Amino acid sequence: MTKMLGPVMLDLEGTRLTPEERALLALPEVGGVILFARNVESATQVRELCDAIRRIRPGLLLAIDQEGGRVQRLRSGVTRLPSMGRLGRDFQELPEVTLRLCRDAGWLLGMEMAACGLDLSFAPVLDVDDGVSTVIGDRSFAADPRAVSAMAGAFVDGLHEAGMVAVGKHFPGHGGVVADSHHELPVDPRPLDTLRGHDLVPFTDLASRLDGVMPAHVVYSSFDPRPAGFSPAWLGMLRESLGFKGVIFSDDLSMAGAAATGTPAERATAALSAGCDMLLVCNDRAAALEVLKACQGRVAQRLSKLRYARARPEMASLGALSRWRRVHARLEALASSHRENRNNHE
């Protein structure tokens, strides 16, 4: 079996591989798998599923959205993480303490996801919370772009300390639009200079330290009429002006924010032509099959550096680490108090 990977990242139907999925994962156009809540029962089951996938293609990249707060696909057998907004709440008064906690959170997340058999989580969120985007909201560290840079940078350091890569999203920033790109195509009309001085700041500050970036399905109409993930201008800026050397992941090509670009095959071709390295196609198997056909013969670049390269820890062994016990207790307490506060205000 060739070690080269294709540019398509697929999803799965459930917690076990189906015969159809086993055949799909063997296709050379496939380069990875992303897990959702429907694929997850527990940390142990996820490790077994990842092992089953790797028996088919050992090199496939296995990913999950495990940000913390409301975006945490895996909840049983791992630490319940607070939102990044909750981590950032104390930054102004206690910056050193907050940065240390952000680094610890990245480290713990990386260790736990590695123990579950995964190569990466699509984190951290680098969007700046302008108070208008409900789909971002407390997924963002803060409303101040420099604070986002500092805290996300500490989180990245923690991921790297655990041996896991960091994937920043959603370039060049999803926090300034009301519309949710899962359901419609948002348009942000602000001038490029405004974006440079605000939303782009965390990406500019952290580009050299990120291993991956995911662009937004958002049109920034003053700069390019195409959504950022289909824009050679935006992805060229990421590569050339910001000096980013890692992997560019498309956001899910099945989202409504991508639909204006054409059929699934046309979306795939446009994203690859714009500069994306890997295409996510989720929650639509027919679209995935169309994208796989459109990507025949294509090979993805840069992916090998994203694989978790260390000996994987066992989840049961993490409890023997004093750092894990300390950070686990702190994060669980923050997550619990944050949920209680939200419930009291609903």
N, C-alpha and C positions, 0 to 999 in steps of 0.2 A: 504493500500500500504506500502510495506516494506521501511524502512528508509535507508537500506543498498544500496550502489551504486555499479554498476559494473565498470569494468576497461576501458570502451570504450568511447571516446569522438568523437561525430559525427559532421558533418556539415549539413546545410540545403540548399534547392534549391533556395529559394527566400525570399521575405520580409514577407510572411505569411506562416503559417504551412499548409502543405498538409495533407489530410487524411492518406496517407502512413506514413508520418513523425509522426503524432500523435500516430499511432500504434507502430512505432519504439521506440519512446521516453518512452513508457510504459514498454518496455522490461527491465528486471532486470539487464541485462548485460551492459546497457547504464549508464554512470556515469556523462556525461556532454555534452555540445554543444559548438562548436566554431563558431563564426560569421565571415563572410567575407564581402567584399564590396558589393557583390550581395545581401546580406541580409539586407542592410542598406540604408535607405532613409534619416532619420533624427534622432536626439536624441529622440524625442517623439515616433516615430515609433519603435525604438529599445526597448524602455521601454515597449511598448505594446506587442512586440514580446516576450520579456523576461517574462512578466506577463502571456502570453498565455502558454509558456512552463511550467511555475511553476504551472499552474492550472492542468497540467498533472502529473508532478513529482516535488513537491516543493523543494526537496533537490538537484536537478541536478545542477552541477557547470556550470556556463555560462561564457564563455571566449571570448576574442577578441585579435587580434594583433594591439595594439595601441601604437606604440613606439614613434611616431613623425616622421617628415620628410616624406620620401617616403613610409614608412610603417605606415599608419594611415587609417584604414578601415572606421572609422566614422569621417566625416568631416563637416556635416551640423548640426548646433546647438551646437557645442562644439568648444573649442579653437583649432585653427590650430597651432600645435606644430612644432617648428624647429627640425631638426635632433639633435641627441645627440652629434654628431661631432661639430655642430655649438655651442651648449652649452659649449663644452669643449675647444673651440678655444682660449678663453682668460684665461685659467687656469694658465698658467705659470706666466703671468703678474698680474693677479687679482684672486688669489686662493680663498680668503675668499668670494669675491663677487660671483665667479663662483659656489662655493659649496652651497652658500645660494640659488642661482638660481636653481641649480639642485634639492635641497630639495623642493623648492617651486613648481618646475615642477612636481615632483613626487606627491606632495600633490594635486595639481590641477588635474592631471590626475586621481588620485584615487577618488577624489570627483566627477568628471564628470562621470567616468565610473560607480560609485555606483549609481548616479542619473539616469543613463540609464538602471539600473537593472542588471548590470553585477557583477560577483564576482571577476574577475581578468582580467588583461591584461598580455600577455606574455612579460614581461619587468621587469628589464632592460637587454639590450644586454651587455654581459661582454666580448665579443670578443675584442682582441687587434687589432687595425688597422695597419697592416704591409704594407699597400699600394699595396697589390697584389690581394686582394679579392674584386671584384666589387659587389658581393652580400652582403658583409658586409660594406665596405667603411665607409661612414659617419653615418651609424647606430651605430658604435662604438664611445665611448666618446673620445678616444685618441689613439696615438701610443705608449704611455708610460704605461706599465701595472700598475704601482703604481698610476698614475693619473686616470686610469680607475677605480681602486679600490676606490679611494677617491670620485670621482664624482658619481659613481654608488652607493656607500654606502650612500651618501647624498640623492640620488634619492630614495633608499630603505627606508630611514628614513621618507621621505615625504609621500611615499605610506602608510607606517605604521601609520603615523600621521592621514591620512585620513581614516584609518580603513581597508585598502586594502592590500592584500598579494603581495609579490614580487617573481617573477619567473625569475631566471637568465638563460641566454642561450648564446652560445651553447657549453656546456661542452665537452671536456676540452679547446675548442677554435677553431673557424672556420676562424680566420683572416689570417692564414699563408698559405692558399691554393688558387690557382687560380680558380679551378673548382667550379661550383655551384652545391650543392648537390640536388637541385630541378631537375637537368637535367642529372647528372652523379654522380658517386661515387668518391669523391676526396680522394687522398692518400697523407698524410703528413709524409715524411720519417725522420723528425728531431728526434734526440735522446730524450729520456725521460728527461734527465737532462736539455736540452734546453727548453723543454716545461714547466718543473717545474719553471724555472727561468724567464719565459716570459708569455706564454698564460695561464698557470694555476694560475698565481698570483692573479687575481681578484677573482677566485672561491675559492682559499685557504683563502684569506682575508675575504671573505663575507659568507662563507658556513654556519656559525652559525647564520647569520641574514636573510638568504633566506628561504622562505616558500616552494619554488619549484625550480627545476632545469630541464632544457631540454638539453639532450645530442645531439651532432652533428652526422649527418650521414656522418662521415669522418673516414677513416682508418688511424690510427697512427701506421705505419707498424713496427716501432722499438719496439713497446710495445705489440701490439695485432693485428692479421690479420683481426679481425672483426671490423666493425664500432662501434664507442663508445657506441651508444645506444643499441647495441646487445652484449656488452662485459661485462661479469661478472667481469673482471679485472678492467676495468675503473669504472664501477658503484660501485664495491667493494671499490676502492680507495676513491671514493666520500663519501661513507658511513663511512668507517673505518679510513682512514688517514685524511680526511678533516673534519670528524665528522658531516656530513650533516644529519639532522633528518627529513627533509620535504619530499614532494612528488616529485618523478621523473616522468616527462612526456616524453614519446617518442616524437621525431619529427614525422611529418606526415609519416605514413607507406606507403603511396602511392607515395612518392617521389622516383625519380630514384636512389638516394643514398641508399635506403632501399631494392631495388629490388634484389640485389645480394644475399640477405639472404633467398630468396625462395618465395613461394606463400604468399598471404596475411595472410593466417592462420599460415604458418610457421614463418613469420615475427612477428606476434603477440606472438606466443609461445616463440620465441627466445628473444623478448624484455622483456616479463614477467619473463622468466627464468633468464635473466641477472640482473634483479632488478628494471625494470620499474614498476611503480604503475598504470599509466594510459596511454592508447594508443590512439593517434590521428590517425584517418583514414578519409581523406578529399578528395573531388573531384573525388570520385570513389565509387558509391553506391554499385556496385557488390562486390568490395573488402570489404566494410564495413559490408555487410551481411555475407561474409565469416568469417570475424574476429569475429563478434557477435556469430556466430555458434561455432567457436573455443573457445570462452570464456564462454560458458554456464556453469553456476554453480560457476563461479569465482566472488569473492568479492574484491573490491579495499579497501586498507587500507589508513589511514591518510587523507582522503579527506575532512572530516567534518571541519577540521581547516581552510580550504581555503574559506569557505563560508563567504560572507560579513555579519557580525553579528550585525552591528549597524542599527538604523533606517535610511533608505535611504533618503538622501536629495532630494529635488525637484530641477530640473535644473533651474527653474525660480527663486528659492530662493538664488542660489549661487551669483547672482548679487548684493545681499544685503550685501555680505561679502566684506569688504574693501580689505582683502588679495586677494580674488579671482579677484577683479577688477584690482588690481595692477599687479598681476602675469599674468593675461590674457592679459593685454595690452602689457606687456614686451615680452611675448612669441609670441604673434601675430606679433609684430614688427620685432622680430628676424626671424620668419618664412618667413615673407614677404620680408625682405632684403636678406635673403639667397636665396630665389627663384629668385629674380631679379638678383643677382650676378651670379647664375648658368645660367640663360637665357642669360646674356650678354656674357658668355664665350662659349656658344654652337654655 
